[in-house]
């Protein structure tokens, strides 16, 4: 197998599967499973990898570092990386620089940019220069200071109109797919029907063309998971139990056992080892 291209993603006939990922070993497992179409190195890494309370502190260096780690593992899956906070607002030159770093140094095949019409000029410029761009509308976590909370978006008549305008403007600018986060399922479904590109939902209902989740949420590692997440694992409990068992085994002097230790050459007894060490004192 080899990595799918943006054309494969755009023309996918089956629902697109996408998970976030931020490190080499996790990426290797995800890539080996075989059913995952897309890996997103999201700026959600600010919370789940770096311990920030929002995505705002995440930098382009953080994104490139984690994208490159994931890229070293990924053989069969399309790789997307996020533009971090304000990187798209700093002018065309800075935006092109960010895309160049995510693709050249990070190995991303496409970039994802939060927000709509305010980014059109940059998106058109990137698409013109053959950078595949994925849009992101609905709840855009980089806007948390303006939004005030991580709530459901596009519920009212006014806001449904706005998300529609933004989505069609992004499509016109040439994005290849659109992430819809935390919007009513009716909005997810109708936009999916009306747009000529795949939608990838996260809390946007079943009718989107694909689904994306933060892997630590769906595997039960994060302690507060959004209501739209289904939990497929209990990583927090497994890790807790493992750390607890390790501590007990060390305290009770049960670890390491002899099969977990090394021995000197067969002809050497413990007494001889002690003598040799004493002599070198
Ligand atoms: O940063 C991220 O992980 C994302 C997904 C939640 C879509 O943007």
Boltz pocket constraint, residues with backbone or C-beta under 6 A from the ligand:
constraints:
  - pocket:
      binder: B
      contacts: [[A, 20], [A, 40], [A, 41], [A, 42], [A, 43], [A, 44], [A, 45], [A, 82], [A, 136], [A, 179], [A, 181], [A, 202], [A, 212], [A, 213], [A, 214]]
      max_distance: 6.0
